[in-house]
Amino acid sequence: MGDRMILSAIRRQALSVRASSLFSASGNFPLPLVFILFSSLFFGVEGRANPPLVIPIEPDYGGAYDLFGGQNYLTNDDGLILDSLTASHGMTLLKRTEQAKERLQTLLNPVSWNHLQAPMEMQKQLFLTLAWLAEADDAGADVEEVLQEICRRGQTQPSEADATLQEVLLYNFRTAQSLGVLGFQGQVKLAQGLTPVITKGPWENRHAHAIPILPPDFFPATAHQLFNYEIFAGPLPRNSVSELAPSQVEFAQRLIQRGLLPVDALKNR
């Protein structure tokens, strides 16, 4: 106990000597000590200060609400940007429609058909046409109106051949829709001129082929006419069969009435 009291007295004396050495002869505080004292005072006061007052701000939205149910906080400039984006989306659809029309005008040029190998390349031509009709449909265009515009070829009325082409292509488009071959995968195949896979109906998971309506061997005038080709589901007809089905006879009679086949085209058939 006596030793501890002696040690405590020695420490107090040492501290008093160290504190006295901090003062200069003139009695002023040295600069480091002044900085320490003022810093502790400042931070001590700051630590005991009240937190800053948060004032809630409720801007006036004018009672307007956006499409998602919340209050609309967009400015007029933001509204103009949204209008511009909407217009751009509309222009994109318009551009897609115009692009589809341009491609269809090229594909439906009868002069170019004469350079194709019938029936294989004509069948491929039908697939490509269906692909671009599907693109126009996806862009929001009316396929029937698109075909009417193209088949008029700048005239007030289409020719008999173009009117028949319009009817057959619209029929093929509706058939392709009912078979489910105009989806994404189907359009990928059609755009390559390949047979698409049927995804609807009793012939699901089978290929939809493009075949001549009238056999080109017996009706050579129709070999390079796109209106003579249709998309077909089911077993392919045999080429060796010379007898025409009732639907083929009806189609041939329609072509004869429109002057697209010779009058005697069905003779001996």
Order of alpha helices (4+ residues) and beta strands (2+ residues): alpha-alpha-alpha-alpha-alpha-alpha-alpha-alpha-beta-beta-alpha
